[in-house]
Amino acid sequence: MKIEDDWLTAATTQAVMAMLDDAGFRALAVGGCVRNALLGAPVSDIDIATDAHPKRVVELAEGAGLKPVPTGMAHGTVTVVADGIPHEITTFRRDVETHGRHATVAFSDDVAEDAARRDFTMNALYADAAGHVIDPLGGLSDLRARHVRFIGTPADRITEDYLRILRFFRFTAWYGDPALGLDAEGLAACAAHAEGLERLSAERIGHEMRRLLAAPDPALAVAAMAQAGILARVLPGADATALGPAVHHGASDWIARLAALGGDASGLRLSKLEARQLDEIATAARDGTVPFALGDALGARAADALRVRAALMGAPLDTRNLEAAARGAAARFPLAAKDLMPDLSGPDLGAALARARTLWRASEGRLDRGALKARLLEE
């Protein structure tokens, strides 16, 4: 098996790998870049595993005219920048002691030891500079089958790092075969060790949930999370029932999908903007605001609110509502404060503008400035 992706054959990647190879060390692309290359999926990060120790990597990079950045020397990681492109180089490692999130590691010269400490078999695939795939643990067959499976005993992998519980569902959503469902042994281990999630930071949980909900269709994985008691721990009060229909209706934004789940998202450490957008979509999906008014209030996000609303109601999505919301998003409220002055001022002016907007929305934008002003002055 051989890969020939552009990222691997690029001069920058070849220069970084040659830097190690020419000094007598192994240089193997590993993890997501190899996995995605084999799947024909985009590659965003280039990770390289080596038997060279971090200090030696720094020396070699400086000697080759490249820029080494000591991003994690204690754990064996040096980021080498070539022509502005970062390559994360990590020494082969084996775990000495694990702590549920971070591990004490020892450097190794054995690629099989390095593979054994990773999370899933499909992530324990390596490739040399020529693209030849190295598969120490049989991950290639799992990748072909799109079977997301823990390396070795799932409980051991989970207790090494409880974040792997959430990664199990995320990877299944992105790379698993829906026809296979979730790996039964892995799912059972996640359920059995769910209390370990309490040891994770809100930032890490939120990061994983964002990436999970951004998958093409996360409904199966999230439903399994709910059944295993995982969803209730990270999103109390959530209900996975409407997520599948929302995705089917075209809700592709992860915030809209989060709105379909409901529940308390305070433990996800959302930004202020994300929290506001979530509240807007969740509120609009659950109230009776007409589509044109939603478009005026939310712009493009109104469509997702309508998709989530239909999913929550268990109803088909009415495209006429999407069209009305689009008209509302494109329309411009024709009245300004100066149009009502000096007849009105102060609180009366603000109340009149709010009333005018209500009338304008009810007319779906048909009332123009003159008509609105006349109606207000009459009232």
C-alpha positions as CSV (number, residue, x, y, z in Angstrom):
1,M,0.0,0.0,0.0
2,K,1.3,3.4,-1.0
3,I,0.1,7.0,-0.8
4,E,1.1,9.8,-3.1
5,D,-0.7,12.8,-1.8
6,D,0.6,16.3,-2.6
7,W,1.3,17.1,1.1
8,L,3.8,14.1,1.2
9,T,5.5,14.8,-2.1
10,A,5.8,18.5,-1.4
11,A,9.3,19.8,-1.2
12,T,8.8,21.1,2.3
13,T,7.7,17.7,3.7
14,Q,10.4,15.9,1.8
15,A,13.0,18.3,3.2
16,V,11.9,17.7,6.7
17,M,11.8,13.9,6.4
18,A,15.2,13.9,4.6
19,M,16.6,15.9,7.4
20,L,16.0,12.9,9.7
21,D,16.6,10.2,7.1
22,D,20.0,11.5,6.0
23,A,21.1,11.6,9.7
24,G,20.3,7.9,10.0
25,F,17.0,8.3,11.8
26,R,13.5,7.1,10.8
27,A,11.0,9.7,9.6
28,L,7.4,8.4,9.3
29,A,4.3,10.4,8.6
30,V,1.7,9.3,11.1
31,G,-1.9,9.6,12.2
32,G,-4.4,11.8,10.6
33,C,-2.4,12.7,7.6
34,V,-1.9,9.1,6.6
35,R,-5.4,8.1,7.5
36,N,-7.0,10.9,5.5
37,A,-4.7,10.3,2.6
38,L,-5.9,6.7,2.4
39,L,-9.5,7.8,2.6
40,G,-9.1,10.5,0.0
41,A,-10.0,13.2,2.6
42,P,-8.3,16.6,3.0
43,V,-5.1,16.7,5.1
44,S,-4.6,19.8,7.3
45,D,-1.8,18.8,9.7
46,I,1.4,16.9,9.1
47,D,2.7,14.8,11.9
48,I,6.0,12.9,11.8
49,A,7.2,10.2,14.1
50,T,10.9,9.5,14.6
51,D,13.4,7.7,16.7
52,A,15.5,10.9,17.0
53,H,15.3,12.5,20.4
54,P,13.9,16.1,20.6
55,K,17.2,17.8,21.2
56,R,18.7,16.0,18.2
57,V,15.7,17.1,16.1
58,V,16.3,20.7,17.0
59,E,20.0,20.4,16.1
60,L,19.2,18.8,12.7
61,A,16.5,21.4,11.9
62,E,18.9,24.3,12.7
63,G,21.6,22.6,10.6
64,A,19.2,22.2,7.7
65,G,18.2,25.9,7.8
66,L,14.8,25.1,9.1
67,K,13.0,26.7,12.1
68,P,12.5,24.4,15.1
69,V,9.9,25.4,17.7
70,P,10.1,23.5,21.0
71,T,6.4,23.0,21.4
72,G,6.5,20.0,23.7
73,M,10.1,18.9,24.4
74,A,9.3,17.0,27.6
75,H,6.8,14.9,25.7
76,G,9.1,14.5,22.6
77,T,7.5,17.1,20.3
78,V,9.3,19.7,18.2
79,T,7.5,21.7,15.5
80,V,9.7,22.2,12.5
81,V,8.7,25.0,10.2
82,A,9.7,24.7,6.5
83,D,8.7,27.6,4.2
84,G,6.0,28.6,6.7
85,I,4.5,25.1,7.0
86,P,4.6,23.5,10.4
87,H,5.5,19.8,10.7
88,E,5.0,18.4,14.2
89,I,7.8,15.9,14.9
90,T,7.5,13.6,17.9
91,T,9.9,11.0,19.1
92,F,8.6,7.4,19.3
93,R,7.2,6.9,22.8
94,R,5.9,4.4,25.3
95,D,3.7,5.2,28.3
96,V,5.4,4.8,31.7
97,E,2.4,6.0,33.8
98,T,-0.9,7.5,32.8
99,H,-3.1,10.0,34.7
100,G,-6.4,10.0,32.9
101,R,-5.5,12.9,30.7
102,H,-1.7,13.3,30.4
103,A,0.9,10.5,30.6
104,T,4.5,10.1,31.7
105,V,6.3,8.8,28.7
106,A,9.7,7.4,27.8
107,F,11.3,7.7,24.4
108,S,11.5,4.6,22.3
109,D,13.2,3.4,19.1
110,D,10.4,1.0,18.3
111,V,7.5,2.1,16.0
112,A,5.3,-0.8,17.4
113,E,5.6,0.6,20.9
114,D,4.7,4.0,19.6
115,A,1.7,2.6,17.8
116,A,0.5,0.7,20.8
117,R,0.1,3.9,22.9
118,R,-2.3,5.6,20.3
119,D,-6.0,5.6,20.6
120,F,-7.6,3.9,17.5
121,T,-6.2,1.4,15.1
122,M,-6.9,3.7,12.1
123,N,-4.7,6.4,13.7
124,A,-1.8,4.0,14.1
125,L,-0.8,4.0,10.5
126,Y,2.6,5.3,9.3
127,A,4.2,6.1,5.9
128,D,7.8,6.7,4.9
129,A,8.9,9.5,2.6
130,A,8.2,7.3,-0.5
131,G,4.6,6.8,0.7
132,H,4.9,3.2,1.7
133,V,2.4,2.5,4.5
134,I,3.5,0.8,7.7
135,D,0.8,-0.9,9.7
136,P,2.1,-2.3,13.0
137,L,-1.4,-3.1,14.5
138,G,-3.7,-4.0,11.7
139,G,-5.3,-0.6,11.4
140,L,-5.4,-0.8,7.6
141,S,-8.2,-3.4,7.6
142,D,-10.2,-1.4,10.1
143,L,-9.8,1.8,8.0
144,R,-10.9,-0.1,4.9
145,A,-14.0,-1.3,6.8
146,R,-14.4,2.2,8.4
147,H,-14.4,0.5,11.8
148,V,-13.4,2.8,14.6
149,R,-11.8,0.5,17.1
150,F,-9.7,1.1,20.2
151,I,-6.2,-0.3,20.2
152,G,-6.0,-3.3,22.5
153,T,-8.4,-3.2,25.5
154,P,-10.8,-0.2,25.2
155,A,-10.9,0.3,29.0
156,D,-7.1,0.6,29.1
157,R,-7.1,3.2,26.3
158,I,-9.9,5.2,28.0
159,T,-8.4,5.2,31.5
160,E,-5.1,6.5,30.0
161,D,-7.0,9.5,28.6
162,Y,-10.7,10.1,29.3
163,L,-10.9,12.5,26.3
164,R,-10.8,9.3,24.2
165,I,-14.5,8.7,25.2
166,L,-15.5,11.8,23.2
167,R,-13.0,11.1,20.5
168,F,-14.6,7.7,20.0
169,F,-17.9,9.2,19.1
170,R,-16.3,12.0,17.0
171,F,-14.2,9.6,15.0
172,T,-17.2,7.3,14.5
173,A,-19.2,10.2,13.2
174,W,-16.5,11.3,10.7
175,Y,-15.0,8.0,9.7
176,G,-17.2,5.1,10.7
177,D,-19.5,3.2,8.5
178,P,-23.1,3.9,9.6
179,A,-24.1,0.4,8.5
180,L,-21.7,-1.1,11.1
181,G,-22.9,1.1,13.9
182,L,-20.5,1.7,16.8
183,D,-17.9,-0.7,18.0
184,A,-19.8,-2.6,20.7
185,E,-16.8,-3.2,22.9
186,G,-15.7,0.4,22.7
187,L,-19.2,1.7,23.4
188,A,-19.5,-0.5,26.5
189,A,-16.2,0.7,27.8
190,C,-17.2,4.4,27.2
191,A,-20.4,3.8,29.2
192,A,-18.5,2.0,32.0
193,H,-16.0,4.8,32.4
194,A,-18.2,7.8,31.8
195,E,-17.5,9.3,35.2
196,G,-14.0,10.0,33.9
197,L,-15.4,12.9,31.8
198,E,-15.5,14.9,35.0
199,R,-11.7,15.1,34.9
200,L,-11.8,16.9,31.6
201,S,-11.7,20.7,31.2
202,A,-14.8,22.5,29.8
203,E,-12.5,23.7,26.9
204,R,-11.6,20.2,25.8
205,I,-15.2,19.0,26.1
206,G,-16.5,21.9,24.1
207,H,-13.8,21.5,21.5
208,E,-14.7,17.8,20.9
209,M,-18.4,18.6,20.8
210,R,-17.9,21.3,18.2
211,R,-15.9,18.8,16.0
212,L,-18.4,16.0,16.5
213,L,-21.4,18.1,15.6
214,A,-19.6,19.4,12.5
215,A,-19.4,15.9,11.1
216,P,-21.5,15.3,7.9
217,D,-24.1,13.4,9.9
218,P,-23.4,13.0,13.7
219,A,-26.9,11.7,14.5
220,L,-26.0,8.1,14.9
221,A,-23.0,8.8,17.1
222,V,-24.9,11.3,19.3
223,A,-27.8,8.9,19.7
224,A,-25.3,6.3,21.0
225,M,-23.8,8.9,23.3
226,A,-27.3,9.4,24.8
227,Q,-27.9,5.7,25.2
228,A,-24.5,5.3,26.9
229,G,-25.2,8.1,29.4
230,I,-22.4,10.2,27.9
231,L,-24.6,13.0,26.4
232,A,-26.3,13.8,29.7
233,R,-22.9,14.3,31.3
234,V,-21.6,16.8,28.8
235,L,-25.0,18.4,27.8
236,P,-27.5,18.0,30.7
237,G,-31.1,17.9,29.6
238,A,-30.3,17.3,25.9
239,D,-32.5,15.1,23.8
240,A,-31.0,13.5,20.6
241,T,-34.3,12.8,19.0
242,A,-34.5,15.9,16.8
243,L,-30.8,15.9,15.6
244,G,-31.3,13.4,12.8
245,P,-34.3,15.2,11.3
246,A,-32.5,18.5,11.7
247,V,-29.5,17.2,9.7
248,H,-31.9,15.7,7.1
249,H,-33.6,19.1,6.8
250,G,-30.2,20.7,6.0
251,A,-29.0,22.1,9.3
252,S,-25.2,21.8,8.7
253,D,-23.9,24.4,11.2
254,W,-22.8,22.8,14.5
255,I,-24.5,25.6,16.5
256,A,-27.8,24.8,14.9
257,R,-27.3,21.1,15.6
258,L,-26.5,22.0,19.2
259,A,-29.8,24.0,19.3
260,A,-31.7,20.9,18.1
261,L,-30.2,18.9,21.0
262,G,-31.3,21.4,23.6
263,G,-30.0,21.1,27.1
264,D,-27.6,23.1,29.2
265,A,-24.6,24.1,27.1
266,S,-22.8,26.1,29.8
267,G,-20.3,23.3,30.3
268,L,-19.0,23.6,26.8
269,R,-17.3,26.9,27.4
270,L,-18.9,28.7,24.4
271,S,-17.7,32.1,23.3
272,K,-20.1,35.0,23.9
273,L,-20.8,35.1,20.2
274,E,-21.5,31.3,20.0
275,A,-23.7,31.5,23.1
276,R,-25.7,34.3,21.6
277,Q,-26.2,32.6,18.3
278,L,-27.2,29.4,20.1
279,D,-29.8,31.2,22.2
280,E,-31.1,33.0,19.1
281,I,-31.6,29.8,17.1
282,A,-32.9,27.7,20.0
283,T,-35.4,30.4,21.0
284,A,-36.6,31.0,17.4
285,A,-37.0,27.3,16.8
286,R,-39.2,26.9,19.8
287,D,-41.4,30.1,19.5
288,G,-44.0,31.0,16.9
289,T,-42.2,33.9,15.2
290,V,-43.2,34.0,11.5
291,P,-40.5,33.2,9.0
292,F,-40.2,36.7,7.5
293,A,-39.7,38.2,10.9
294,L,-37.1,35.5,11.7
295,G,-35.2,36.5,8.6
296,D,-35.3,40.1,9.5
297,A,-34.1,39.3,13.1
298,L,-31.5,36.6,12.4
299,G,-30.5,36.9,8.8
300,A,-29.1,33.7,7.3
301,R,-29.4,31.9,10.6
302,A,-33.2,32.1,10.3
303,A,-33.1,29.1,7.9
304,D,-31.4,26.9,10.5
305,A,-33.9,28.0,13.1
306,L,-36.7,26.9,10.8
307,R,-34.9,23.6,10.1
308,V,-34.6,22.9,13.8
309,R,-38.2,24.0,14.4
310,A,-39.5,21.4,11.9
311,A,-37.2,18.7,13.4
312,L,-38.5,19.5,16.9
313,M,-42.1,19.3,15.7
314,G,-41.5,16.1,13.8
315,A,-42.8,17.9,10.7
316,P,-41.6,18.1,7.1
317,L,-39.6,21.2,6.3
318,D,-41.8,23.7,4.3
319,T,-39.6,25.4,1.7
320,R,-42.1,28.3,1.6
321,N,-41.0,29.2,5.1
322,L,-37.3,29.2,4.0
323,E,-38.3,31.4,1.1
324,A,-40.1,33.8,3.4
325,A,-37.2,33.9,5.8
326,A,-34.8,34.7,2.9
327,R,-37.1,37.6,1.9
328,G,-37.0,38.9,5.5
329,A,-33.2,38.6,5.6
330,A,-32.8,40.5,2.3
331,A,-35.4,43.2,3.1
332,R,-34.5,46.5,4.7
333,F,-36.7,48.2,7.2
334,P,-37.7,51.5,5.6
335,L,-38.3,53.7,8.6
336,A,-35.7,55.7,10.6
337,A,-36.0,57.8,13.7
338,K,-35.6,61.0,11.7
339,D,-38.7,60.1,9.8
340,L,-40.8,60.4,13.0
341,M,-39.2,63.6,14.3
342,P,-40.1,66.1,15.6
343,D,-43.6,64.6,16.0
344,L,-42.2,62.0,18.4
345,S,-39.2,62.0,20.7
346,G,-37.7,60.1,23.6
347,P,-39.3,56.9,24.8
348,D,-42.3,57.6,22.5
349,L,-40.0,57.6,19.5
350,G,-38.4,54.2,20.5
351,A,-41.8,52.6,21.1
352,A,-43.1,53.9,17.8
353,L,-40.1,52.5,15.9
354,A,-40.6,49.1,17.6
355,R,-44.3,49.2,16.7
356,A,-43.5,50.1,13.1
357,R,-41.1,47.2,12.8
358,T,-43.9,44.8,14.1
359,L,-46.3,46.2,11.5
360,W,-43.7,46.0,8.8
361,R,-42.9,42.4,9.6
362,A,-46.6,41.4,9.8
363,S,-47.0,42.8,6.3
364,E,-43.9,40.9,5.1
365,G,-42.2,44.1,4.0
366,R,-45.1,45.4,2.0
367,L,-45.7,48.6,4.0
368,D,-43.4,51.3,2.9
369,R,-42.1,54.4,4.8
370,G,-45.1,56.5,4.0
371,A,-47.6,53.9,4.9
372,L,-45.8,53.0,8.2
373,K,-45.6,56.7,9.2
374,A,-49.2,57.3,8.5
375,R,-50.2,54.2,10.6
376,L,-48.1,55.3,13.5
377,L,-49.4,58.8,13.5
378,E,-53.0,57.6,13.3
379,E,-52.3,55.4,16.4
